[in-house]
């Protein structure tokens, strides 16, 4: 699958967001968790990638099966405030 630079950028942004599960990225872009990890590894500096992996490893909010069922949104309501 060939993604545009804009799509890659959006996937990286979604991967960094705490509340965006990998399943949402797969639904929107067709990349599963391991493909997202490969994209992040090839797109980020080594230190940034390692920080990201440490941050998302085992994080319940990044996996729908582990997520609290009361959380039904993919982002914080104040995340996309208009200026």
PyMOL Python script that loads the backbone (N, CA, C, O; Angstrom):
from pymol import cmd

cmd.read_pdbstr("""\
ATOM      1  N   UNK A   1       0.842  -1.182   0.000  1.00  0.00           N
ATOM      2  CA  UNK A   1       0.000   0.000   0.000  1.00  0.00           C
ATOM      3  C   UNK A   1       0.886   1.243   0.000  1.00  0.00           C
ATOM      4  O   UNK A   1       1.803   1.354   0.813  1.00  0.00           O
ATOM      5  N   UNK A   2       0.620   2.146  -0.882  1.00  0.00           N
ATOM      6  CA  UNK A   2       1.404   3.368  -0.986  1.00  0.00           C
ATOM      7  C   UNK A   2       0.615   4.518  -0.370  1.00  0.00           C
ATOM      8  O   UNK A   2      -0.512   4.806  -0.773  1.00  0.00           O
ATOM      9  N   UNK A   3       1.228   5.164   0.610  1.00  0.00           N
ATOM     10  CA  UNK A   3       0.574   6.267   1.295  1.00  0.00           C
ATOM     11  C   UNK A   3       1.236   7.584   0.920  1.00  0.00           C
ATOM     12  O   UNK A   3       2.435   7.636   0.649  1.00  0.00           O
ATOM     13  N   UNK A   4       0.442   8.643   0.908  1.00  0.00           N
ATOM     14  CA  UNK A   4       0.995   9.959   0.626  1.00  0.00           C
ATOM     15  C   UNK A   4       1.742  10.471   1.859  1.00  0.00           C
ATOM     16  O   UNK A   4       1.605   9.925   2.954  1.00  0.00           O
ATOM     17  N   UNK A   5       2.518  11.506   1.666  1.00  0.00           N
ATOM     18  CA  UNK A   5       3.231  12.129   2.779  1.00  0.00           C
ATOM     19  C   UNK A   5       2.240  12.654   3.822  1.00  0.00           C
ATOM     20  O   UNK A   5       2.491  12.568   5.024  1.00  0.00           O
ATOM     21  N   UNK A   6       1.129  13.190   3.356  1.00  0.00           N
ATOM     22  CA  UNK A   6       0.088  13.701   4.257  1.00  0.00           C
ATOM     23  C   UNK A   6      -0.528  12.563   5.084  1.00  0.00           C
ATOM     24  O   UNK A   6      -0.760  12.721   6.282  1.00  0.00           O
ATOM     25  N   UNK A   7      -0.790  11.421   4.443  1.00  0.00           N
ATOM     26  CA  UNK A   7      -1.345  10.269   5.163  1.00  0.00           C
ATOM     27  C   UNK A   7      -0.340   9.732   6.186  1.00  0.00           C
ATOM     28  O   UNK A   7      -0.717   9.405   7.311  1.00  0.00           O
ATOM     29  N   UNK A   8       0.935   9.642   5.801  1.00  0.00           N
ATOM     30  CA  UNK A   8       1.972   9.210   6.748  1.00  0.00           C
ATOM     31  C   UNK A   8       2.017  10.136   7.956  1.00  0.00           C
ATOM     32  O   UNK A   8       2.104   9.680   9.097  1.00  0.00           O
ATOM     33  N   UNK A   9       1.956  11.424   7.701  1.00  0.00           N
ATOM     34  CA  UNK A   9       1.991  12.410   8.777  1.00  0.00           C
ATOM     35  C   UNK A   9       0.800  12.228   9.721  1.00  0.00           C
ATOM     36  O   UNK A   9       0.948  12.302  10.941  1.00  0.00           O
ATOM     37  N   UNK A  10      -0.371  11.991   9.149  1.00  0.00           N
ATOM     38  CA  UNK A  10      -1.577  11.813   9.971  1.00  0.00           C
ATOM     39  C   UNK A  10      -1.489  10.524  10.788  1.00  0.00           C
ATOM     40  O   UNK A  10      -1.895  10.504  11.950  1.00  0.00           O
ATOM     41  N   UNK A  11      -0.967   9.458  10.201  1.00  0.00           N
ATOM     42  CA  UNK A  11      -0.809   8.200  10.932  1.00  0.00           C
ATOM     43  C   UNK A  11       0.148   8.388  12.107  1.00  0.00           C
ATOM     44  O   UNK A  11      -0.118   7.902  13.206  1.00  0.00           O
ATOM     45  N   UNK A  12       1.250   9.085  11.884  1.00  0.00           N
ATOM     46  CA  UNK A  12       2.204   9.348  12.963  1.00  0.00           C
ATOM     47  C   UNK A  12       1.538  10.159  14.067  1.00  0.00           C
ATOM     48  O   UNK A  12       1.724   9.878  15.251  1.00  0.00           O
ATOM     49  N   UNK A  13       0.770  11.155  13.681  1.00  0.00           N
ATOM     50  CA  UNK A  13       0.050  11.969  14.663  1.00  0.00           C
ATOM     51  C   UNK A  13      -0.920  11.108  15.473  1.00  0.00           C
ATOM     52  O   UNK A  13      -0.979  11.220  16.697  1.00  0.00           O
ATOM     53  N   UNK A  14      -1.673  10.255  14.792  1.00  0.00           N
ATOM     54  CA  UNK A  14      -2.636   9.392  15.481  1.00  0.00           C
ATOM     55  C   UNK A  14      -1.927   8.400  16.395  1.00  0.00           C
ATOM     56  O   UNK A  14      -2.421   8.094  17.480  1.00  0.00           O
ATOM     57  N   UNK A  15      -0.770   7.896  15.961  1.00  0.00           N
ATOM     58  CA  UNK A  15      -0.026   6.933  16.765  1.00  0.00           C
ATOM     59  C   UNK A  15       0.488   7.581  18.054  1.00  0.00           C
ATOM     60  O   UNK A  15       0.568   6.913  19.085  1.00  0.00           O
ATOM     61  N   UNK A  16       0.836   8.861  18.011  1.00  0.00           N
ATOM     62  CA  UNK A  16       1.316   9.568  19.200  1.00  0.00           C
ATOM     63  C   UNK A  16       0.183   9.876  20.178  1.00  0.00           C
ATOM     64  O   UNK A  16       0.414   9.973  21.383  1.00  0.00           O
ATOM     65  N   UNK A  17      -1.041  10.031  19.665  1.00  0.00           N
ATOM     66  CA  UNK A  17      -2.172  10.388  20.520  1.00  0.00           C
ATOM     67  C   UNK A  17      -2.502   9.232  21.464  1.00  0.00           C
ATOM     68  O   UNK A  17      -2.636   8.088  21.031  1.00  0.00           O
ATOM     69  N   UNK A  18      -2.630   9.536  22.742  1.00  0.00           N
ATOM     70  CA  UNK A  18      -2.892   8.507  23.740  1.00  0.00           C
ATOM     71  C   UNK A  18      -4.230   7.815  23.535  1.00  0.00           C
ATOM     72  O   UNK A  18      -4.335   6.606  23.747  1.00  0.00           O
ATOM     73  N   UNK A  19      -5.231   8.541  23.137  1.00  0.00           N
ATOM     74  CA  UNK A  19      -6.582   7.981  23.066  1.00  0.00           C
ATOM     75  C   UNK A  19      -6.946   7.368  21.726  1.00  0.00           C
ATOM     76  O   UNK A  19      -8.045   6.834  21.576  1.00  0.00           O
ATOM     77  N   UNK A  20      -6.068   7.430  20.763  1.00  0.00           N
ATOM     78  CA  UNK A  20      -6.363   6.867  19.446  1.00  0.00           C
ATOM     79  C   UNK A  20      -5.849   5.435  19.403  1.00  0.00           C
ATOM     80  O   UNK A  20      -4.638   5.214  19.406  1.00  0.00           O
ATOM     81  N   UNK A  21      -6.758   4.457  19.363  1.00  0.00           N
ATOM     82  CA  UNK A  21      -6.317   3.054  19.332  1.00  0.00           C
ATOM     83  C   UNK A  21      -5.757   2.668  17.955  1.00  0.00           C
ATOM     84  O   UNK A  21      -6.087   3.273  16.936  1.00  0.00           O
ATOM     85  N   UNK A  22      -4.915   1.657  17.963  1.00  0.00           N
ATOM     86  CA  UNK A  22      -4.349   1.163  16.703  1.00  0.00           C
ATOM     87  C   UNK A  22      -5.454   0.717  15.756  1.00  0.00           C
ATOM     88  O   UNK A  22      -5.304   0.824  14.539  1.00  0.00           O
ATOM     89  N   UNK A  23      -6.547   0.224  16.293  1.00  0.00           N
ATOM     90  CA  UNK A  23      -7.660  -0.236  15.457  1.00  0.00           C
ATOM     91  C   UNK A  23      -8.257   0.909  14.640  1.00  0.00           C
ATOM     92  O   UNK A  23      -8.720   0.693  13.520  1.00  0.00           O
ATOM     93  N   UNK A  24      -8.249   2.126  15.192  1.00  0.00           N
ATOM     94  CA  UNK A  24      -8.766   3.284  14.447  1.00  0.00           C
ATOM     95  C   UNK A  24      -7.863   3.604  13.262  1.00  0.00           C
ATOM     96  O   UNK A  24      -8.343   3.981  12.192  1.00  0.00           O
ATOM     97  N   UNK A  25      -6.558   3.454  13.454  1.00  0.00           N
ATOM     98  CA  UNK A  25      -5.614   3.680  12.354  1.00  0.00           C
ATOM     99  C   UNK A  25      -5.817   2.616  11.277  1.00  0.00           C
ATOM    100  O   UNK A  25      -5.789   2.913  10.083  1.00  0.00           O
ATOM    101  N   UNK A  26      -6.021   1.379  11.714  1.00  0.00           N
ATOM    102  CA  UNK A  26      -6.245   0.299  10.746  1.00  0.00           C
ATOM    103  C   UNK A  26      -7.537   0.517   9.969  1.00  0.00           C
ATOM    104  O   UNK A  26      -7.581   0.300   8.758  1.00  0.00           O
ATOM    105  N   UNK A  27      -8.578   0.940  10.657  1.00  0.00           N
ATOM    106  CA  UNK A  27      -9.856   1.186  10.004  1.00  0.00           C
ATOM    107  C   UNK A  27      -9.739   2.301   8.962  1.00  0.00           C
ATOM    108  O   UNK A  27     -10.288   2.191   7.865  1.00  0.00           O
ATOM    109  N   UNK A  28      -9.032   3.359   9.303  1.00  0.00           N
ATOM    110  CA  UNK A  28      -8.941   4.511   8.413  1.00  0.00           C
ATOM    111  C   UNK A  28      -7.897   4.351   7.310  1.00  0.00           C
ATOM    112  O   UNK A  28      -8.117   4.795   6.183  1.00  0.00           O
ATOM    113  N   UNK A  29      -6.754   3.716   7.628  1.00  0.00           N
ATOM    114  CA  UNK A  29      -5.654   3.666   6.664  1.00  0.00           C
ATOM    115  C   UNK A  29      -5.262   2.262   6.225  1.00  0.00           C
ATOM    116  O   UNK A  29      -4.474   2.106   5.293  1.00  0.00           O
ATOM    117  N   UNK A  30      -5.804   1.229   6.888  1.00  0.00           N
ATOM    118  CA  UNK A  30      -5.495  -0.138   6.498  1.00  0.00           C
ATOM    119  C   UNK A  30      -4.176  -0.675   7.031  1.00  0.00           C
ATOM    120  O   UNK A  30      -3.707  -1.715   6.569  1.00  0.00           O
ATOM    121  N   UNK A  31      -3.564   0.014   7.997  1.00  0.00           N
ATOM    122  CA  UNK A  31      -2.306  -0.446   8.584  1.00  0.00           C
ATOM    123  C   UNK A  31      -2.572  -1.049   9.962  1.00  0.00           C
ATOM    124  O   UNK A  31      -3.166  -0.399  10.822  1.00  0.00           O
ATOM    125  N   UNK A  32      -2.135  -2.288  10.170  1.00  0.00           N
ATOM    126  CA  UNK A  32      -2.312  -2.892  11.490  1.00  0.00           C
ATOM    127  C   UNK A  32      -1.220  -2.381  12.430  1.00  0.00           C
ATOM    128  O   UNK A  32      -0.360  -1.599  12.026  1.00  0.00           O
ATOM    129  N   UNK A  33      -1.261  -2.822  13.673  1.00  0.00           N
ATOM    130  CA  UNK A  33      -0.323  -2.321  14.684  1.00  0.00           C
ATOM    131  C   UNK A  33       1.142  -2.531  14.281  1.00  0.00           C
ATOM    132  O   UNK A  33       1.956  -1.618  14.419  1.00  0.00           O
ATOM    133  N   UNK A  34       1.475  -3.712  13.790  1.00  0.00           N
ATOM    134  CA  UNK A  34       2.873  -3.962  13.431  1.00  0.00           C
ATOM    135  C   UNK A  34       3.312  -3.104  12.246  1.00  0.00           C
ATOM    136  O   UNK A  34       4.478  -2.716  12.171  1.00  0.00           O
ATOM    137  N   UNK A  35       2.407  -2.801  11.324  1.00  0.00           N
ATOM    138  CA  UNK A  35       2.741  -1.921  10.208  1.00  0.00           C
ATOM    139  C   UNK A  35       2.934  -0.481  10.678  1.00  0.00           C
ATOM    140  O   UNK A  35       3.787   0.239  10.160  1.00  0.00           O
ATOM    141  N   UNK A  36       2.136  -0.069  11.662  1.00  0.00           N
ATOM    142  CA  UNK A  36       2.295   1.267  12.241  1.00  0.00           C
ATOM    143  C   UNK A  36       3.653   1.359  12.934  1.00  0.00           C
ATOM    144  O   UNK A  36       4.347   2.369  12.815  1.00  0.00           O
ATOM    145  N   UNK A  37       4.030   0.310  13.652  1.00  0.00           N
ATOM    146  CA  UNK A  37       5.326   0.288  14.328  1.00  0.00           C
ATOM    147  C   UNK A  37       6.453   0.419  13.308  1.00  0.00           C
ATOM    148  O   UNK A  37       7.404   1.167  13.534  1.00  0.00           O
ATOM    149  N   UNK A  38       6.357  -0.297  12.189  1.00  0.00           N
ATOM    150  CA  UNK A  38       7.377  -0.193  11.134  1.00  0.00           C
ATOM    151  C   UNK A  38       7.429   1.218  10.552  1.00  0.00           C
ATOM    152  O   UNK A  38       8.511   1.749  10.302  1.00  0.00           O
ATOM    153  N   UNK A  39       6.265   1.823  10.336  1.00  0.00           N
ATOM    154  CA  UNK A  39       6.216   3.193   9.823  1.00  0.00           C
ATOM    155  C   UNK A  39       6.866   4.155  10.816  1.00  0.00           C
ATOM    156  O   UNK A  39       7.645   5.025  10.426  1.00  0.00           O
ATOM    157  N   UNK A  40       6.547   3.996  12.090  1.00  0.00           N
ATOM    158  CA  UNK A  40       7.119   4.865  13.116  1.00  0.00           C
ATOM    159  C   UNK A  40       8.633   4.670  13.186  1.00  0.00           C
ATOM    160  O   UNK A  40       9.378   5.643  13.297  1.00  0.00           O
ATOM    161  N   UNK A  41       9.086   3.430  13.121  1.00  0.00           N
ATOM    162  CA  UNK A  41      10.530   3.143  13.189  1.00  0.00           C
ATOM    163  C   UNK A  41      11.272   3.816  12.025  1.00  0.00           C
ATOM    164  O   UNK A  41      12.363   4.356  12.208  1.00  0.00           O
ATOM    165  N   UNK A  42      10.677   3.779  10.836  1.00  0.00           N
ATOM    166  CA  UNK A  42      11.354   4.341   9.661  1.00  0.00           C
ATOM    167  C   UNK A  42      11.195   5.860   9.557  1.00  0.00           C
ATOM    168  O   UNK A  42      11.955   6.509   8.838  1.00  0.00           O
ATOM    169  N   UNK A  43      10.218   6.433  10.266  1.00  0.00           N
ATOM    170  CA  UNK A  43       9.943   7.866  10.135  1.00  0.00           C
ATOM    171  C   UNK A  43      10.538   8.715  11.250  1.00  0.00           C
ATOM    172  O   UNK A  43      10.821   9.896  11.050  1.00  0.00           O
ATOM    173  N   UNK A  44      10.726   8.122  12.418  1.00  0.00           N
ATOM    174  CA  UNK A  44      11.201   8.884  13.573  1.00  0.00           C
ATOM    175  C   UNK A  44      12.686   8.657  13.803  1.00  0.00           C
ATOM    176  O   UNK A  44      13.255   7.653  13.374  1.00  0.00           O
ATOM    177  N   UNK A  45      13.298   9.612  14.487  1.00  0.00           N
ATOM    178  CA  UNK A  45      14.666   9.408  14.957  1.00  0.00           C
ATOM    179  C   UNK A  45      14.634   8.279  15.969  1.00  0.00           C
ATOM    180  O   UNK A  45      13.601   8.023  16.588  1.00  0.00           O
ATOM    181  N   UNK A  46      15.756   7.605  16.138  1.00  0.00           N
ATOM    182  CA  UNK A  46      15.816   6.435  17.025  1.00  0.00           C
ATOM    183  C   UNK A  46      15.311   6.748  18.437  1.00  0.00           C
ATOM    184  O   UNK A  46      14.507   5.995  18.988  1.00  0.00           O
ATOM    185  N   UNK A  47      15.772   7.837  19.016  1.00  0.00           N
ATOM    186  CA  UNK A  47      15.351   8.198  20.371  1.00  0.00           C
ATOM    187  C   UNK A  47      13.861   8.471  20.463  1.00  0.00           C
ATOM    188  O   UNK A  47      13.207   8.066  21.425  1.00  0.00           O
ATOM    189  N   UNK A  48      13.323   9.156  19.463  1.00  0.00           N
ATOM    190  CA  UNK A  48      11.884   9.438  19.438  1.00  0.00           C
ATOM    191  C   UNK A  48      11.080   8.155  19.312  1.00  0.00           C
ATOM    192  O   UNK A  48      10.055   7.982  19.970  1.00  0.00           O
ATOM    193  N   UNK A  49      11.561   7.248  18.450  1.00  0.00           N
ATOM    194  CA  UNK A  49      10.877   5.974  18.292  1.00  0.00           C
ATOM    195  C   UNK A  49      10.874   5.194  19.608  1.00  0.00           C
ATOM    196  O   UNK A  49       9.847   4.646  20.007  1.00  0.00           O
ATOM    197  N   UNK A  50      12.022   5.148  20.275  1.00  0.00           N
ATOM    198  CA  UNK A  50      12.113   4.410  21.541  1.00  0.00           C
ATOM    199  C   UNK A  50      11.200   5.016  22.609  1.00  0.00           C
ATOM    200  O   UNK A  50      10.572   4.283  23.373  1.00  0.00           O
ATOM    201  N   UNK A  51      11.124   6.348  22.668  1.00  0.00           N
ATOM    202  CA  UNK A  51      10.204   7.003  23.608  1.00  0.00           C
ATOM    203  C   UNK A  51       8.759   6.639  23.291  1.00  0.00           C
ATOM    204  O   UNK A  51       7.967   6.361  24.191  1.00  0.00           O
ATOM    205  N   UNK A  52       8.424   6.643  22.000  1.00  0.00           N
ATOM    206  CA  UNK A  52       7.059   6.304  21.590  1.00  0.00           C
ATOM    207  C   UNK A  52       6.723   4.862  21.948  1.00  0.00           C
ATOM    208  O   UNK A  52       5.650   4.585  22.484  1.00  0.00           O
ATOM    209  N   UNK A  53       7.650   3.935  21.648  1.00  0.00           N
ATOM    210  CA  UNK A  53       7.394   2.515  21.960  1.00  0.00           C
ATOM    211  C   UNK A  53       7.202   2.313  23.452  1.00  0.00           C
ATOM    212  O   UNK A  53       6.309   1.578  23.874  1.00  0.00           O
ATOM    213  N   UNK A  54       8.031   2.957  24.247  1.00  0.00           N
ATOM    214  CA  UNK A  54       7.900   2.849  25.699  1.00  0.00           C
ATOM    215  C   UNK A  54       6.547   3.398  26.142  1.00  0.00           C
ATOM    216  O   UNK A  54       5.903   2.848  27.035  1.00  0.00           O
ATOM    217  N   UNK A  55       6.131   4.480  25.510  1.00  0.00           N
ATOM    218  CA  UNK A  55       4.868   5.142  25.863  1.00  0.00           C
ATOM    219  C   UNK A  55       3.651   4.279  25.526  1.00  0.00           C
ATOM    220  O   UNK A  55       2.712   4.206  26.319  1.00  0.00           O
ATOM    221  N   UNK A  56       3.652   3.626  24.364  1.00  0.00           N
ATOM    222  CA  UNK A  56       2.457   2.895  23.929  1.00  0.00           C
ATOM    223  C   UNK A  56       2.449   1.423  24.326  1.00  0.00           C
ATOM    224  O   UNK A  56       1.396   0.785  24.291  1.00  0.00           O
ATOM    225  N   UNK A  57       3.591   0.877  24.698  1.00  0.00           N
ATOM    226  CA  UNK A  57       3.641  -0.547  25.056  1.00  0.00           C
ATOM    227  C   UNK A  57       2.794  -0.822  26.285  1.00  0.00           C
ATOM    228  O   UNK A  57       3.043  -0.285  27.364  1.00  0.00           O
ATOM    229  N   UNK A  58       1.794  -1.663  26.103  1.00  0.00           N
ATOM    230  CA  UNK A  58       0.919  -2.038  27.203  1.00  0.00           C
ATOM    231  C   UNK A  58      -0.100  -0.993  27.602  1.00  0.00           C
ATOM    232  O   UNK A  58      -0.825  -1.180  28.579  1.00  0.00           O
ATOM    233  N   UNK A  59      -0.169   0.098  26.871  1.00  0.00           N
ATOM    234  CA  UNK A  59      -1.134   1.164  27.193  1.00  0.00           C
ATOM    235  C   UNK A  59      -2.530   0.718  26.766  1.00  0.00           C
ATOM    236  O   UNK A  59      -2.777   0.455  25.589  1.00  0.00           O
ATOM    237  N   UNK A  60      -3.425   0.638  27.726  1.00  0.00           N
ATOM    238  CA  UNK A  60      -4.776   0.144  27.454  1.00  0.00           C
ATOM    239  C   UNK A  60      -5.519   1.011  26.437  1.00  0.00           C
ATOM    240  O   UNK A  60      -6.302   0.488  25.644  1.00  0.00           O
ATOM    241  N   UNK A  61      -5.290   2.313  26.446  1.00  0.00           N
ATOM    242  CA  UNK A  61      -6.033   3.199  25.549  1.00  0.00           C
ATOM    243  C   UNK A  61      -5.639   3.024  24.086  1.00  0.00           C
ATOM    244  O   UNK A  61      -6.352   3.503  23.204  1.00  0.00           O
ATOM    245  N   UNK A  62      -4.518   2.349  23.802  1.00  0.00           N
ATOM    246  CA  UNK A  62      -4.100   2.136  22.425  1.00  0.00           C
ATOM    247  C   UNK A  62      -4.666   0.838  21.836  1.00  0.00           C
ATOM    248  O   UNK A  62      -4.437   0.538  20.664  1.00  0.00           O
ATOM    249  N   UNK A  63      -5.395   0.078  22.638  1.00  0.00           N
ATOM    250  CA  UNK A  63      -5.963  -1.185  22.183  1.00  0.00           C
ATOM    251  C   UNK A  63      -7.421  -1.259  22.617  1.00  0.00           C
ATOM    252  O   UNK A  63      -7.716  -1.185  23.809  1.00  0.00           O
ATOM    253  N   UNK A  64      -8.326  -1.402  21.668  1.00  0.00           N
ATOM    254  CA  UNK A  64      -9.752  -1.406  21.993  1.00  0.00           C
ATOM    255  C   UNK A  64     -10.126  -2.505  22.987  1.00  0.00           C
ATOM    256  O   UNK A  64     -10.981  -2.291  23.846  1.00  0.00           O
ATOM    257  N   UNK A  65      -9.497  -3.678  22.881  1.00  0.00           N
ATOM    258  CA  UNK A  65      -9.832  -4.788  23.771  1.00  0.00           C
ATOM    259  C   UNK A  65      -9.458  -4.499  25.221  1.00  0.00           C
ATOM    260  O   UNK A  65     -10.097  -5.017  26.137  1.00  0.00           O
ATOM    261  N   UNK A  66      -8.435  -3.682  25.439  1.00  0.00           N
ATOM    262  CA  UNK A  66      -7.984  -3.356  26.791  1.00  0.00           C
ATOM    263  C   UNK A  66      -8.607  -2.074  27.332  1.00  0.00           C
ATOM    264  O   UNK A  66      -8.487  -1.767  28.518  1.00  0.00           O
ATOM    265  N   UNK A  67      -9.258  -1.348  26.470  1.00  0.00           N
ATOM    266  CA  UNK A  67      -9.784  -0.024  26.799  1.00  0.00           C
ATOM    267  C   UNK A  67     -11.023  -0.102  27.681  1.00  0.00           C
ATOM    268  O   UNK A  67     -11.831  -1.022  27.558  1.00  0.00           O
ATOM    269  N   UNK A  68     -11.158   0.861  28.560  1.00  0.00           N
ATOM    270  CA  UNK A  68     -12.353   0.976  29.383  1.00  0.00           C
ATOM    271  C   UNK A  68     -13.553   1.171  28.452  1.00  0.00           C
ATOM    272  O   UNK A  68     -13.531   2.075  27.617  1.00  0.00           O
ATOM    273  N   UNK A  69     -14.594   0.354  28.573  1.00  0.00           N
ATOM    274  CA  UNK A  69     -15.741   0.452  27.651  1.00  0.00           C
ATOM    275  C   UNK A  69     -16.504   1.775  27.750  1.00  0.00           C
ATOM    276  O   UNK A  69     -17.291   2.102  26.862  1.00  0.00           O
ATOM    277  N   UNK A  70     -16.279   2.530  28.814  1.00  0.00           N
ATOM    278  CA  UNK A  70     -16.949   3.823  28.956  1.00  0.00           C
ATOM    279  C   UNK A  70     -16.343   4.889  28.044  1.00  0.00           C
ATOM    280  O   UNK A  70     -16.954   5.934  27.820  1.00  0.00           O
ATOM    281  N   UNK A  71     -15.144   4.629  27.518  1.00  0.00           N
ATOM    282  CA  UNK A  71     -14.489   5.580  26.618  1.00  0.00           C
ATOM    283  C   UNK A  71     -14.857   5.201  25.194  1.00  0.00           C
ATOM    284  O   UNK A  71     -14.410   4.177  24.678  1.00  0.00           O
ATOM    285  N   UNK A  72     -15.669   6.029  24.567  1.00  0.00           N
ATOM    286  CA  UNK A  72     -16.127   5.702  23.217  1.00  0.00           C
ATOM    287  C   UNK A  72     -15.566   6.650  22.164  1.00  0.00           C
ATOM    288  O   UNK A  72     -15.812   6.466  20.972  1.00  0.00           O
ATOM    289  N   UNK A  73     -14.823   7.651  22.588  1.00  0.00           N
ATOM    290  CA  UNK A  73     -14.282   8.603  21.623  1.00  0.00           C
ATOM    291  C   UNK A  73     -12.789   8.347  21.435  1.00  0.00           C
ATOM    292  O   UNK A  73     -12.151   7.716  22.278  1.00  0.00           O
ATOM    293  N   UNK A  74     -12.243   8.833  20.339  1.00  0.00           N
ATOM    294  CA  UNK A  74     -10.844   8.613  20.044  1.00  0.00           C
ATOM    295  C   UNK A  74      -9.943   9.748  20.456  1.00  0.00           C
ATOM    296  O   UNK A  74      -8.724   9.660  20.308  1.00  0.00           O
ATOM    297  N   UNK A  75     -10.531  10.827  20.979  1.00  0.00           N
ATOM    298  CA  UNK A  75      -9.710  11.969  21.363  1.00  0.00           C
ATOM    299  C   UNK A  75     -10.381  12.728  22.488  1.00  0.00           C
ATOM    300  O   UNK A  75     -11.572  12.554  22.747  1.00  0.00           O
ATOM    301  N   UNK A  76      -9.616  13.561  23.146  1.00  0.00           N
ATOM    302  CA  UNK A  76     -10.112  14.386  24.236  1.00  0.00           C
ATOM    303  C   UNK A  76     -11.008  15.481  23.652  1.00  0.00           C
ATOM    304  O   UNK A  76     -10.666  16.044  22.612  1.00  0.00           O
ATOM    305  N   UNK A  77     -12.148  15.806  24.285  1.00  0.00           N
ATOM    306  CA  UNK A  77     -13.054  16.816  23.739  1.00  0.00           C
ATOM    307  C   UNK A  77     -12.399  18.192  23.563  1.00  0.00           C
ATOM    308  O   UNK A  77     -12.843  18.982  22.730  1.00  0.00           O
ATOM    309  N   UNK A  78     -11.357  18.481  24.334  1.00  0.00           N
ATOM    310  CA  UNK A  78     -10.705  19.787  24.218  1.00  0.00           C
ATOM    311  C   UNK A  78      -9.520  19.758  23.270  1.00  0.00           C
ATOM    312  O   UNK A  78      -8.846  20.775  23.103  1.00  0.00           O
ATOM    313  N   UNK A  79      -9.249  18.615  22.641  1.00  0.00           N
ATOM    314  CA  UNK A  79      -8.068  18.471  21.795  1.00  0.00           C
ATOM    315  C   UNK A  79      -8.134  19.328  20.544  1.00  0.00           C
ATOM    316  O   UNK A  79      -7.116  19.871  20.117  1.00  0.00           O
ATOM    317  N   UNK A  80      -9.287  19.458  19.962  1.00  0.00           N
ATOM    318  CA  UNK A  80      -9.420  20.191  18.702  1.00  0.00           C
ATOM    319  C   UNK A  80     -10.173  21.503  18.881  1.00  0.00           C
ATOM    320  O   UNK A  80     -11.129  21.785  18.158  1.00  0.00           O
ATOM    321  N   UNK A  81      -9.737  22.292  19.841  1.00  0.00           N
ATOM    322  CA  UNK A  81     -10.363  23.593  20.099  1.00  0.00           C
ATOM    323  C   UNK A  81     -10.122  24.521  18.917  1.00  0.00           C
ATOM    324  O   UNK A  81      -9.069  24.489  18.279  1.00  0.00           O
ATOM    325  N   UNK A  82     -11.112  25.336  18.647  1.00  0.00           N
ATOM    326  CA  UNK A  82     -10.927  26.366  17.622  1.00  0.00           C
ATOM    327  C   UNK A  82     -10.360  27.599  18.285  1.00  0.00           C
ATOM    328  O   UNK A  82     -10.717  27.919  19.419  1.00  0.00           O
ATOM    329  N   UNK A  83      -9.494  28.281  17.599  1.00  0.00           N
ATOM    330  CA  UNK A  83      -8.841  29.463  18.190  1.00  0.00           C
ATOM    331  C   UNK A  83      -9.647  30.696  17.957  1.00  0.00           C
ATOM    332  O   UNK A  83      -9.251  31.781  18.383  1.00  0.00           O
TER     333      UNK A  83
END
""", "prot")
cmd.dss("prot")
cmd.show_as("cartoon", "prot")
cmd.util.cbc("prot")
cmd.orient("prot")
